[in-house]
Amino acid sequence: MAVVPPLAEDLKEYAKLRSQQQLLESQIDLIKVRRDALEAGFGDVLDDRQANVLRADDVTVSRSIVNGRTTTDIKAAIADGVITEDVIKPYQKTSDPHSRWTVRKPKPKTKKSKGDA
């Protein structure tokens, strides 16, 4: 482990930023859940009216349907014996390595009360 005192403030700032980011990401998850619920309701209204646009006051929300893309389940094809791993190996790619950063904070010390042994 490298302990570098001149970086102490930077490490504290980094840990704080990571903590703030995690909090914001959890808020984003809640926002997405609510947005999805609203979109589902909007979709029902649009489907009932056979429309693509909703308007209320000065807000306009439109929906366009995007066709799904075709994918191939390579693992299932291999499992079914349709193709072999050797056949697809030349077409496989491995992404470049990257750094994963982990922040560990010391556990808060608990104070013993007078009655504790």
MDTraj code that builds the backbone (N, CA, C; nanometers):
import mdtraj as md
import numpy as np

residues = "MET ALA VAL VAL PRO PRO LEU ALA GLU ASP LEU LYS GLU TYR ALA LYS LEU ARG SER GLN GLN GLN LEU LEU GLU SER GLN ILE ASP LEU ILE LYS VAL ARG ARG ASP ALA LEU GLU ALA GLY PHE GLY ASP VAL LEU ASP ASP ARG GLN ALA ASN VAL LEU ARG ALA ASP ASP VAL THR VAL SER ARG SER ILE VAL ASN GLY ARG THR THR THR ASP ILE LYS ALA ALA ILE ALA ASP GLY VAL ILE THR GLU ASP VAL ILE LYS PRO TYR GLN LYS THR SER ASP PRO HIS SER ARG TRP THR VAL ARG LYS PRO LYS PRO LYS THR LYS LYS SER LYS GLY ASP ALA".split()
xyz = np.array([
    [0.0849, -0.1164, 0.0000],
    [0.0000, 0.0000, 0.0000],
    [0.0895, 0.1227, 0.0000],
    [0.0579, 0.2179, -0.0855],
    [0.1349, 0.3422, -0.0930],
    [0.0640, 0.4495, -0.0112],
    [0.1324, 0.4988, 0.0903],
    [0.0789, 0.6079, 0.1719],
    [0.1534, 0.7336, 0.1326],
    [0.0806, 0.8285, 0.0792],
    [0.1431, 0.9499, 0.0275],
    [0.0780, 1.0698, 0.0953],
    [0.1382, 1.1187, 0.2056],
    [0.0775, 1.2295, 0.2799],
    [0.0424, 1.3526, 0.1964],
    [0.1234, 1.3924, 0.0969],
    [0.0848, 1.5120, 0.0216],
    [-0.0483, 1.4968, -0.0528],
    [-0.0924, 1.3726, -0.0730],
    [-0.2182, 1.3500, -0.1437],
    [-0.3373, 1.3343, -0.0494],
    [-0.3168, 1.3518, 0.0789],
    [-0.4231, 1.3283, 0.1766],
    [-0.5487, 1.4082, 0.1449],
    [-0.5346, 1.5349, 0.1155],
    [-0.6514, 1.6185, 0.0855],
    [-0.7189, 1.5738, -0.0440],
    [-0.6383, 1.5371, -0.1432],
    [-0.6956, 1.4888, -0.2688],
    [-0.7737, 1.3595, -0.2469],
    [-0.7199, 1.2692, -0.1633],
    [-0.7887, 1.1436, -0.1353],
    [-0.9202, 1.1692, -0.0629],
    [-0.9198, 1.2616, 0.0327],
    [-1.0434, 1.2964, 0.1037],
    [-1.1459, 1.3539, 0.0063],
    [-1.0998, 1.4425, -0.0820],
    [-1.1906, 1.5022, -0.1803],
    [-1.2469, 1.3942, -0.2726],
    [-1.1611, 1.3014, -0.3145],
    [-1.2037, 1.1934, -0.4032],
    [-1.3113, 1.1081, -0.3362],
    [-1.2875, 1.0719, -0.2099],
    [-1.3850, 0.9907, -0.1362],
    [-1.5175, 1.0652, -0.1233],
    [-1.5110, 1.1951, -0.0974],
    [-1.6323, 1.2763, -0.0843],
    [-1.7072, 1.2821, -0.2175],
    [-1.6336, 1.3015, -0.3271],
    [-1.6959, 1.3066, -0.4591],
    [-1.7630, 1.1742, -0.4941],
    [-1.6968, 1.0635, -0.4626],
    [-1.7559, 0.9320, -0.4898],
    [-1.8848, 0.9142, -0.4108],
    [-1.8824, 0.9576, -0.2855],
    [-2.0008, 0.9474, -0.2014],
    [-2.1150, 1.0316, -0.2580],
    [-2.0835, 1.1538, -0.2998],
    [-2.1851, 1.2409, -0.3601],
    [-2.2396, 1.1792, -0.4885],
    [-2.1510, 1.1213, -0.5680],
    [-2.1926, 1.0591, -0.6935],
    [-2.2888, 0.9435, -0.6665],
    [-2.2572, 0.8605, -0.5672],
    [-2.3436, 0.7474, -0.5351],
    [-2.4814, 0.7952, -0.4903],
    [-2.4851, 0.9030, -0.4121],
    [-2.6125, 0.9589, -0.3680],
    [-2.6930, 1.0087, -0.4880],
    [-2.6265, 1.0807, -0.5777],
    [-2.6949, 1.1324, -0.6965],
    [-2.7445, 1.0185, -0.7855],
    [-2.6642, 0.9130, -0.7991],
    [-2.7055, 0.7999, -0.8821],
    [-2.8276, 0.7306, -0.8231],
    [-2.8353, 0.7218, -0.6892],
    [-2.9539, 0.6612, -0.6280],
    [-3.0761, 0.7495, -0.6511],
    [-3.0567, 0.8812, -0.6501],
    [-3.1674, 0.9719, -0.6802],
    [-3.2098, 0.9576, -0.8261],
    [-3.1130, 0.9400, -0.9145],
    [-3.1437, 0.9210, -1.0566],
    [-3.2263, 0.7941, -1.0753],
    [-3.1931, 0.6882, -1.0013],
    [-3.2695, 0.5639, -1.0112],
    [-3.4156, 0.5875, -0.9731],
    [-3.4390, 0.6647, -0.8665],
    [-3.5761, 0.6958, -0.8248],
    [-3.6476, 0.7794, -0.9305],
    [-3.5764, 0.8738, -0.9886],
    [-3.6336, 0.9581, -1.0940],
    [-3.6726, 0.8722, -1.2142],
    [-3.5865, 0.7765, -1.2502],
    [-3.6157, 0.6899, -1.3645],
    [-3.7408, 0.6060, -1.3398],
    [-3.7575, 0.5579, -1.2171],
    [-3.8762, 0.4786, -1.1838],
    [-4.0018, 0.5631, -1.2031],
    [-3.9994, 0.6858, -1.1527],
    [-4.1159, 0.7746, -1.1673],
    [-4.1391, 0.8107, -1.3140],
    [-4.0301, 0.8398, -1.3863],
    [-4.0428, 0.8726, -1.5285],
    [-4.1043, 0.7563, -1.6052],
    [-4.0582, 0.6333, -1.5756],
    [-4.1122, 0.5151, -1.6428],
    [-4.2620, 0.5001, -1.6154],
    [-4.3029, 0.5270, -1.4906],
    [-4.4450, 0.5176, -1.4555],
    [-4.5266, 0.6211, -1.5329],
    [-4.4750, 0.7436, -1.5406],
    [-4.5445, 0.8479, -1.6166],
    [-4.5540, 0.8105, -1.7641],
    [-4.4435, 0.7620, -1.8205],
    [-4.4429, 0.7243, -1.9619],
    [-4.5423, 0.6116, -1.9895],
    [-4.5543, 0.5174, -1.8957],
    [-4.6508, 0.4086, -1.9136],
    [-4.7928, 0.4651, -1.9194],
    [-4.8227, 0.5590, -1.8302],
    [-4.9547, 0.6230, -1.8322],
    [-4.9773, 0.7021, -1.9594],
    [-4.8753, 0.7762, -2.0015],
    [-4.8862, 0.8523, -2.1265],
    [-4.9106, 0.7577, -2.2440],
    [-4.8389, 0.6461, -2.2427],
    [-4.8529, 0.5487, -2.3507],
    [-4.9948, 0.4953, -2.3596],
    [-5.0557, 0.4680, -2.2432],
    [-5.1943, 0.4202, -2.2422],
    [-5.2879, 0.5230, -2.3054],
    [-5.2704, 0.6498, -2.2679],
    [-5.3546, 0.7567, -2.3228],
    [-5.3344, 0.7675, -2.4735],
    [-5.2087, 0.7671, -2.5168],
    [-5.1801, 0.7783, -2.6600],
    [-5.2365, 0.6592, -2.7375],
    [-5.2228, 0.5390, -2.6808],
    [-5.2761, 0.4202, -2.7473],
    [-5.4279, 0.4287, -2.7599],
    [-5.4951, 0.4700, -2.6512],
    [-5.6413, 0.4816, -2.6531],
    [-5.6879, 0.5804, -2.7594],
    [-5.6123, 0.6865, -2.7779],
    [-5.6515, 0.7924, -2.8720],
    [-5.5860, 0.7771, -3.0093],
    [-5.5062, 0.6727, -3.0234],
    [-5.4314, 0.6493, -3.1475],
    [-5.3564, 0.7762, -3.1893],
    [-5.2820, 0.8301, -3.0934],
    [-5.2076, 0.9541, -3.1160],
    [-5.0618, 0.9332, -3.0792],
    [-4.9799, 1.0331, -3.1096],
    [-4.8375, 1.0282, -3.0763],
    [-4.7918, 1.1487, -2.9958],
    [-4.8825, 1.2455, -2.9735],
    [-4.8437, 1.3697, -2.9069],
    [-4.9433, 1.4027, -2.7968],
    [-4.8901, 1.4446, -2.6815],
    [-4.9718, 1.4958, -2.5715],
    [-4.9361, 1.6417, -2.5503],
    [-5.0392, 1.7236, -2.5251],
    [-5.0142, 1.8649, -2.4964],
    [-5.0903, 1.9036, -2.3712],
    [-5.0240, 1.9809, -2.2857],
    [-5.0882, 2.0390, -2.1680],
    [-5.0191, 2.1716, -2.1417],
    [-5.0967, 2.2792, -2.1391],
    [-5.0414, 2.4142, -2.1247],
    [-4.9346, 2.4350, -2.2322],
    [-4.8134, 2.4682, -2.1905],
    [-4.7075, 2.4935, -2.2891],
    [-4.6114, 2.3755, -2.3044],
    [-4.6524, 2.2586, -2.2550],
    [-4.5669, 2.1397, -2.2611],
    [-4.6216, 2.0431, -2.3661],
    [-4.5324, 1.9969, -2.4526],
    [-4.5671, 1.8967, -2.5534],
    [-4.4743, 1.7773, -2.5360],
    [-4.5339, 1.6596, -2.5278],
    [-4.4565, 1.5357, -2.5178],
    [-4.4993, 1.4471, -2.6337],
    [-4.4017, 1.4023, -2.7112],
    [-4.4336, 1.3147, -2.8236],
    [-4.3645, 1.1800, -2.8056],
    [-4.4252, 1.0796, -2.8655],
    [-4.3694, 0.9446, -2.8587],
    [-4.3503, 0.8937, -3.0002],
    [-4.2342, 0.8370, -3.0244],
    [-4.2120, 0.7688, -3.1515],
    [-4.1683, 0.6263, -3.1197],
    [-4.2176, 0.5338, -3.1951],
    [-4.1859, 0.3933, -3.1735],
    [-4.0593, 0.3596, -3.2525],
    [-3.9613, 0.3047, -3.1830],
    [-3.8346, 0.2659, -3.2448],
    [-3.8340, 0.1138, -3.2556],
    [-3.8120, 0.0643, -3.3755],
    [-3.8078, -0.0806, -3.3957],
    [-3.6938, -0.1419, -3.3158],
    [-3.7187, -0.2620, -3.2648],
    [-3.6146, -0.3333, -3.1921],
    [-3.5051, -0.3790, -3.2866],
    [-3.3859, -0.3978, -3.2315],
    [-3.2765, -0.4453, -3.3162],
    [-3.2628, -0.5963, -3.3004],
    [-3.2110, -0.6587, -3.3999],
    [-3.1926, -0.8031, -3.3999],
    [-3.0590, -0.8365, -3.3346],
    [-3.0623, -0.9316, -3.2431],
    [-2.9387, -0.9779, -3.1801],
    [-2.9301, -1.1298, -3.1976],
    [-2.8127, -1.1825, -3.1766],
    [-2.7916, -1.3264, -3.1866],
    [-2.7427, -1.3772, -3.0521],
    [-2.8103, -1.4769, -2.9994],
    [-2.7714, -1.5366, -2.8719],
    [-2.6668, -1.6444, -2.9008],
    [-2.5413, -1.6019, -2.9007],
    [-2.4305, -1.6919, -2.9353],
    [-2.4223, -1.8092, -2.8374],
    [-2.4409, -1.7821, -2.7083],
    [-2.4313, -1.8892, -2.6082],
    [-2.5360, -1.9973, -2.6342],
    [-2.6575, -1.9550, -2.6695],
    [-2.7630, -2.0524, -2.6989],
    [-2.7299, -2.1311, -2.8252],
    [-2.6745, -2.0644, -2.9257],
    [-2.6376, -2.1323, -3.0503],
    [-2.5292, -2.2369, -3.0247],
    [-2.4334, -2.2032, -2.9398],
    [-2.3274, -2.2991, -2.9046],
    [-2.3876, -2.4148, -2.8262],
    [-2.4748, -2.3821, -2.7285],
    [-2.5374, -2.4863, -2.6464],
    [-2.6216, -2.5816, -2.7316],
    [-2.6858, -2.5295, -2.8358],
    [-2.7677, -2.6127, -2.9246],
    [-2.6847, -2.6862, -3.0293],
    [-2.5543, -2.6583, -3.0353],
    [-2.4672, -2.7251, -3.1304],
    [-2.4757, -2.6699, -3.2718],
    [-2.5394, -2.5549, -3.2887],
    [-2.5529, -2.4943, -3.4213],
    [-2.4183, -2.4428, -3.4698],
    [-2.3413, -2.3847, -3.3800],
    [-2.2055, -2.3387, -3.4107],
    [-2.1145, -2.3806, -3.2966],
    [-1.9846, -2.3707, -3.3213],
    [-1.8887, -2.4035, -3.2163],
    [-1.8149, -2.2770, -3.1743],
    [-1.7555, -2.2842, -3.0576],
    [-1.6784, -2.1696, -3.0084],
    [-1.5611, -2.1385, -3.1007],
    [-1.5009, -2.2414, -3.1576],
    [-1.3872, -2.2209, -3.2484],
    [-1.4271, -2.1387, -3.3711],
    [-1.5497, -2.1550, -3.4172],
    [-1.5963, -2.0831, -3.5356],
    [-1.6093, -1.9337, -3.5068],
    [-1.6562, -1.8988, -3.3885],
    [-1.6775, -1.7561, -3.3592],
    [-1.5567, -1.6883, -3.2958],
    [-1.4601, -1.7665, -3.2517],
    [-1.3436, -1.7090, -3.1834],
    [-1.2771, -1.5957, -3.2615],
    [-1.2572, -1.6066, -3.3930],
    [-1.1921, -1.4966, -3.4662],
    [-1.2727, -1.3663, -3.4639],
    [-1.4009, -1.3745, -3.4322],
    [-1.4866, -1.2556, -3.4343],
    [-1.5085, -1.1955, -3.2951],
    [-1.4511, -1.2584, -3.1945],
    [-1.4658, -1.2068, -3.0585],
    [-1.3639, -1.0977, -3.0322],
    [-1.4041, -1.0015, -2.9504],
    [-1.3148, -0.8917, -2.9128],
    [-1.3076, -0.8837, -2.7606],
    [-1.1927, -0.8437, -2.7115],
    [-1.1762, -0.8156, -2.5696],
    [-1.1495, -0.6672, -2.5557],
    [-1.2257, -0.6033, -2.4685],
    [-1.2078, -0.4587, -2.4520],
    [-1.0749, -0.4290, -2.3830],
    [-1.0304, -0.3057, -2.3958],
    [-0.9057, -0.2634, -2.3329],
    [-0.9209, -0.2650, -2.1810],
    [-0.8122, -0.2954, -2.1097],
    [-0.8193, -0.2916, -1.9639],
    [-0.8420, -0.1486, -1.9152],
    [-0.9021, -0.1384, -1.7979],
    [-0.9249, -0.0071, -1.7385],
    [-0.9050, -0.0170, -1.5878],
    [-0.8930, 0.0947, -1.5232],
    [-0.8727, 0.0974, -1.3780],
    [-1.0071, 0.0985, -1.3070],
    [-1.0155, 0.0255, -1.1991],
    [-1.1332, 0.0290, -1.1126],
    [-1.0871, 0.0857, -0.9788],
    [-1.1515, 0.1900, -0.9344],
    [-1.1127, 0.2580, -0.8112],
    [-1.2106, 0.2222, -0.7003],
    [-1.1567, 0.1908, -0.5831],
    [-1.2383, 0.1564, -0.4673],
    [-1.1983, 0.2454, -0.3512],
    [-1.2978, 0.3008, -0.2847],
    [-1.2714, 0.3857, -0.1681],
    [-1.3126, 0.3086, -0.0441],
    [-1.2221, 0.2990, 0.0514],
    [-1.2515, 0.2353, 0.1801],
    [-1.2324, 0.3383, 0.2897],
    [-1.3301, 0.3466, 0.3754],
    [-1.3202, 0.4387, 0.4881],
    [-1.3107, 0.3557, 0.6156],
    [-1.2380, 0.4064, 0.7150],
    [-1.2314, 0.3319, 0.8409],
    [-1.3693, 0.3278, 0.9057],
    [-1.3962, 0.2161, 0.9743],
    [-1.5236, 0.2053, 1.0449],
    [-1.5217, 0.3008, 1.1631],
    [-1.6343, 0.3666, 1.1894],
    [-1.6368, 0.4591, 1.3032],
    [-1.6144, 0.3832, 1.4335],
    [-1.5354, 0.4428, 1.5204],
    [-1.5077, 0.3805, 1.6496],
    [-1.6293, 0.3988, 1.7386],
    [-1.6661, 0.2901, 1.8069],
    [-1.7806, 0.2988, 1.8971],
    [-1.7300, 0.3267, 2.0374],
    [-1.7984, 0.4168, 2.1046],
    [-1.7607, 0.4506, 2.2419],
    [-1.8250, 0.3509, 2.3367],
    [-1.7452, 0.3041, 2.4317],
    [-1.7983, 0.2120, 2.5313],
    [-1.8595, 0.2928, 2.6442],
    [-1.9758, 0.2485, 2.6887],
    [-2.0366, 0.3165, 2.8033],
    [-1.9785, 0.2585, 2.9313],
    [-2.0020, 0.3236, 3.0427],
    [-1.9402, 0.2841, 3.1694],
    [-1.9749, 0.1417, 3.2091],
    [-2.0925, 0.0934, 3.1725],
    [-2.1346, -0.0402, 3.2117],
    [-2.0766, -0.1501, 3.1256],
    [-2.0145, -0.1169, 3.0109],
    [-1.9586, -0.2189, 2.9217],
    [-1.8288, -0.2741, 2.9789],
    [-1.8043, -0.4001, 2.9550],
    [-1.6812, -0.4625, 3.0054],
    [-1.5681, -0.4426, 2.9095],
])
top = md.Topology()
chain = top.add_chain()
for i, resn in enumerate(residues, 1):
    res = top.add_residue(resn, chain, resSeq=i)
    for name in ("N", "CA", "C"):
        top.add_atom(name, md.element.get_by_symbol(name[0]), res)
traj = md.Trajectory(xyz[None], top)
